[in-house]
Amino acid sequence: MKIKLQPENPLEWVALKMNLAPTPLVDTQIAFNVARAIMAAAELGIYEAIGKTSKTADEIASVCNTNAHATTQLLNCLVGVGYLKWSNGKYSLKPKYHKWLLKESESNLIAKLRFQLIEWNWMGMLEDYVRTGKTLQLHNSVNEQEWRLYQEGMRDLSISSAKELAGKIPMPTNATSMLDIGGSHGLYSIQLCKKYPNLKSTILELPGALQAASAIAGRYDTTGRVTYKEGNALNDDLGSEQYDLVMINNVVHHFTPEQNMALAKKISRALKPGGIYAIGEFIRAEKPGEGGVIASASGLYFSVISASGNWSADEMESWQKNAGLKSEKKLSIMSIPGWKMIIAKK
């Protein structure tokens, strides 16, 4: 995917065509003002206050307990960027955003947008990171409240992709056991257990994340076959020939190359013959510029907050092959652009 300036009139078209418009300012000043406005509206409850109705700025401010004048400025910005409509003195949320911005929708992204206010501050470390190479080390930096919001944000990212992936992962015949490393909210495990009635899943999660993550899973798990275990995959013994599937989603960007190589070997031992090792990640381009905005921006973000940043598909395959596993396929999904699952078989 690309983020692209769209001219709104002939004069702007000419200005862009002739390189007269100061695009770096649009890409920065305007972009970060718009991003902050969208996130602030989620944090303040603006979208929920409007719902599927139309309300005046005063009515919205009353519901949200915000200043009426300042609320009007925020609402007008959201109209200008296409999230809201304004007619006869009232504001309404455009229907295409009901799915993403109203809590009644299972696909809503409100928690992720709120969590991005924390991520906003993390990216404020960018200049220091580039100067020194020192990273945030996310899992050592968040408090209990931030863990909860982080887990809810990960739910938002995964609610649709978990359903899509459950129908695509090539599960071994008569699979009965899986290990979900850093499985957070448990949605990937839950969807697989729903699809395969004999399957049980153990989610291995860090102590700080366990309580918030398991609470989310409790809202969705109707199988009774998803359980949590406190631990750390880098340090724990994963056993021998225990699992039909070991899955790790959005985690290996936190590990160094050496840690990922060692982990792949432990996972290979833990898999039954014919078992699957599946790595889900935002993919780093093989060459700078490949993969568009998502690949390049996510690579920088993960580098700031983690040990390594995101990885290329070839790099992840190399860990699997070095552990004696055979590459099977790479799965792409529509619900998370720029993300793939790299699958290998024992």
TORTOR-936685 format. One line per 2 residues: number of its first residue (from 1); their letters; for each residue x, y, z of C-alpha. Coordinates in pm, whole numbers. Example, Ala and Ser with C-alpha at 12.3 -4.5 7.8 and 13.67 -1.06 7.14 Angstrom:
// residues 2
1> AS> 1230 -450 780; 1367 -106 714
END
This chain:
// residues 346
1> MK> 0 0 0; 102 358 -70
3> IK> 4 680 106; -53 934 -168
5> LQ> -147 1301 -189; -472 1352 -378
7> PE> -534 1699 -529; -881 1835 -460
9> NP> -897 2091 -741; -719 2173 -1071
11> LE> -487 2426 -909; -362 2168 -658
13> WV> -318 1917 -943; -94 2163 -1127
15> AL> 98 2246 -808; 173 1877 -746
17> KM> 254 1808 -1110; 503 2096 -1125
19> NL> 650 2022 -780; 540 2361 -648
21> AP> 346 2229 -349; 567 2174 -38
23> TP> 497 1802 -9; 737 1748 287
25> LV> 516 1981 492; 202 1794 389
27> DT> 373 1464 471; 467 1593 818
29> QI> 271 1888 960; -61 1794 802
31> AF> -14 1419 836; 69 1424 1206
33> NV> -210 1671 1284; -460 1444 1106
35> AR> -326 1129 1273; -344 1288 1616
37> AI> -699 1410 1553; -820 1061 1456
39> MA> -656 908 1765; -776 1183 1999
41> AA> -1135 1131 1885; -1104 764 1978
43> EL> -955 846 2318; -1222 1108 2394
45> GI> -1516 890 2286; -1617 1117 1997
47> YE> -1709 838 1755; -1913 652 2012
49> AI> -2094 973 2112; -2203 1026 1751
51> GK> -2280 660 1680; -2501 612 1377
53> TS> -2692 935 1442; -2627 1305 1377
55> KT> -2545 1546 1661; -2443 1906 1709
57> AD> -2101 1991 1845; -2262 2096 2175
59> EI> -2441 1763 2206; -2122 1569 2135
61> AS> -1924 1781 2383; -2188 1721 2649
63> VC> -2170 1342 2605; -1788 1342 2604
65> NT> -1754 1601 2882; -1530 1815 2662
67> NA> -1508 2185 2581; -1765 2277 2316
69> HA> -1544 2518 2120; -1242 2284 2117
71> TT> -1465 1990 2029; -1597 2184 1729
73> QL> -1240 2236 1604; -1170 1863 1628
75> LN> -1497 1773 1457; -1430 2017 1173
77> CL> -1089 1860 1118; -1249 1514 1099
79> VG> -1497 1646 842; -1211 1787 636
81> VG> -1023 1456 629; -1335 1260 537
83> YL> -1422 1076 857; -1730 1281 945
85> KW> -2005 1456 747; -2155 1793 838
87> SN> -2504 1898 742; -2748 2151 890
89> GK> -2528 2211 1192; -2492 1842 1280
91> YS> -2207 1593 1252; -2233 1227 1158
93> LK> -1986 945 1112; -1950 827 752
95> PK> -2104 478 718; -1783 314 595
97> YH> -1624 396 931; -1900 235 1140
99> KW> -1713 -96 1107; -1385 49 1232
101> LL> -1485 315 1485; -1799 198 1668
103> KE> -1762 -45 1958; -2071 -242 1855
105> SE> -1866 -368 1561; -1639 -664 1636
107> SN> -1388 -517 1390; -1354 -183 1568
109> LI> -1005 -35 1610; -1074 196 1903
111> AK> -833 28 2145; -555 27 1886
113> LR> -612 395 1808; -597 474 2180
115> FQ> -283 267 2223; -124 461 1938
117> LI> -114 763 2169; 144 565 2367
119> EW> 320 455 2049; 330 822 1947
121> NW> 558 888 2245; 771 584 2164
123> MG> 842 719 1817; 953 1041 1986
125> ML> 1268 840 2065; 1354 810 1696
127> ED> 1630 1070 1685; 1799 926 1994
129> YV> 1772 576 1846; 1940 686 1523
131> RT> 2214 870 1713; 2290 593 1962
133> GK> 2132 270 1834; 1967 227 2176
135> TL> 1617 78 2149; 1314 103 2375
137> QL> 1292 -273 2454; 913 -261 2472
139> HN> 846 -552 2709; 1064 -400 2979
141> SV> 908 -55 2950; 529 -88 2977
143> NE> 325 -68 3296; 15 -269 3385
145> QE> -230 -20 3233; -28 0 2911
147> WR> -16 -382 2892; -397 -392 2904
149> LY> -434 -133 2630; -162 -305 2426
151> QE> -344 -639 2446; -676 -479 2347
153> GM> -502 -306 2056; -361 -639 1941
155> RD> -713 -780 1957; -823 -508 1718
157> LS> -549 -601 1472; -623 -973 1491
159> IS> -999 -1018 1509; -1040 -1043 1131
161> SA> -701 -1193 1042; -748 -1482 1289
163> KE> -1062 -1592 1108; -898 -1556 768
165> LA> -586 -1751 869; -778 -2037 1031
167> GK> -898 -2141 687; -554 -2119 526
169> IP> -301 -2276 766; -222 -2631 645
171> MP> -289 -2824 966; -164 -3184 998
173> TN> -434 -3451 972; -600 -3521 1309
175> AT> -404 -3244 1483; -458 -3241 1860
177> SM> -209 -2996 2010; -60 -2658 1933
179> LD> 165 -2406 2106; 91 -2037 2049
181> IG> 401 -1841 2151; 319 -1488 2267
183> GS> -39 -1558 2162; -172 -1258 2355
185> HG> -553 -1234 2319; -569 -1594 2194
187> LY> -778 -1520 1887; -558 -1720 1649
189> SI> -575 -2022 1877; -948 -1982 1933
191> QL> -1030 -1975 1563; -816 -2281 1494
193> CK> -975 -2472 1783; -1319 -2382 1648
195> KY> -1221 -2519 1308; -1053 -2837 1441
197> PN> -1264 -2998 1716; -984 -3223 1845
199> LK> -731 -2943 1873; -614 -2798 2205
201> ST> -394 -2490 2230; -149 -2372 2494
203> IL> -66 -2002 2482; 278 -1921 2622
205> EL> 277 -1562 2741; 497 -1332 2948
207> PG> 397 -1276 3315; 317 -908 3265
209> AL> 83 -980 2975; -88 -1293 3102
211> QA> -377 -1147 3300; -491 -892 3042
213> AS> -444 -1136 2753; -638 -1423 2912
215> AI> -924 -1187 3003; -969 -1100 2635
217> AG> -960 -1467 2536; -1231 -1536 2792
219> RY> -1468 -1312 2595; -1423 -1513 2275
221> DT> -1333 -1872 2358; -1636 -2099 2337
223> TG> -1428 -2416 2295; -1280 -2456 2643
225> RV> -967 -2591 2474; -746 -2281 2493
227> TY> -528 -2248 2804; -253 -2011 2915
229> KE> 92 -2085 3050; 328 -1828 3196
231> GN> 673 -1840 3044; 933 -1719 2798
233> AL> 1000 -1918 2481; 1361 -1804 2470
235> ND> 1436 -1954 2811; 1182 -2233 2860
237> DL> 1212 -2596 2755; 942 -2651 2492
239> GS> 964 -3029 2510; 1007 -3292 2242
241> EQ> 755 -3403 1976; 459 -3253 2162
243> YD> 289 -3025 1911; 127 -3051 1569
245> LV> 160 -2675 1524; 379 -2411 1683
247> MI> 270 -2060 1589; 436 -1729 1670
249> NN> 270 -1410 1546; 412 -1057 1571
251> VV> 686 -1161 1814; 1010 -1250 1632
253> HH> 1081 -882 1559; 1160 -857 1932
255> FT> 1441 -1116 1904; 1795 -1103 1768
257> PE> 1903 -1326 1478; 2081 -1558 1719
259> QN> 1773 -1585 1941; 1549 -1662 1644
261> MA> 1787 -1930 1520; 1799 -2094 1863
263> LA> 1422 -2068 1902; 1362 -2236 1565
265> KK> 1575 -2531 1677; 1377 -2564 2002
267> IS> 1053 -2549 1809; 1176 -2812 1565
269> RA> 1240 -3046 1857; 899 -2967 2005
271> LK> 713 -3053 1682; 574 -3396 1609
273> PG> 680 -3552 1276; 485 -3366 1009
275> GI> 427 -3074 1245; 413 -2712 1131
277> YA> 613 -2408 1242; 427 -2089 1141
279> IG> 575 -1739 1179; 344 -1442 1122
281> EF> 506 -1101 1075; 505 -771 891
283> IR> 760 -838 620; 1075 -634 568
285> AE> 1150 -576 202; 1446 -758 50
287> KP> 1566 -425 -94; 1502 -69 28
289> GE> 1183 64 -124; 1025 -273 -200
291> GG> 700 -340 -20; 591 22 -8
293> VI> 507 238 291; 394 -40 527
295> AS> 716 -242 494; 945 57 538
297> AS> 749 230 816; 692 -88 1017
299> GL> 1059 -178 982; 1162 154 1134
301> YF> 900 132 1410; 999 -219 1519
303> SV> 1366 -118 1515; 1293 165 1759
305> IS> 1093 -46 2006; 1261 -388 1980
307> AS> 1587 -575 1955; 1598 -616 1579
309> GN> 1308 -478 1377; 1108 -678 1125
311> WS> 1251 -952 905; 1237 -1053 542
313> AD> 1059 -1373 441; 1391 -1522 332
315> EM> 1546 -1456 673; 1262 -1628 855
317> ES> 1277 -1922 615; 1650 -1952 684
319> WQ> 1586 -2004 1057; 1337 -2277 978
321> KN> 1567 -2450 727; 1864 -2429 963
323> AG> 1649 -2608 1222; 1588 -2893 980
325> LK> 1242 -2788 866; 1117 -2782 508
327> SE> 966 -2462 367; 601 -2510 274
329> KK> 438 -2180 178; 397 -1810 248
331> LS> 44 -1697 331; -75 -1342 261
333> IM> -403 -1214 399; -627 -928 296
335> SI> -707 -817 652; -346 -712 732
337> PG> -165 -555 435; 211 -610 444
339> WK> 185 -912 676; 265 -1274 589
341> MI> 282 -1611 757; 593 -1815 679
343> IA> 521 -2189 711; 763 -2479 738
345> KK> 710 -2850 806; 904 -3107 1007
END
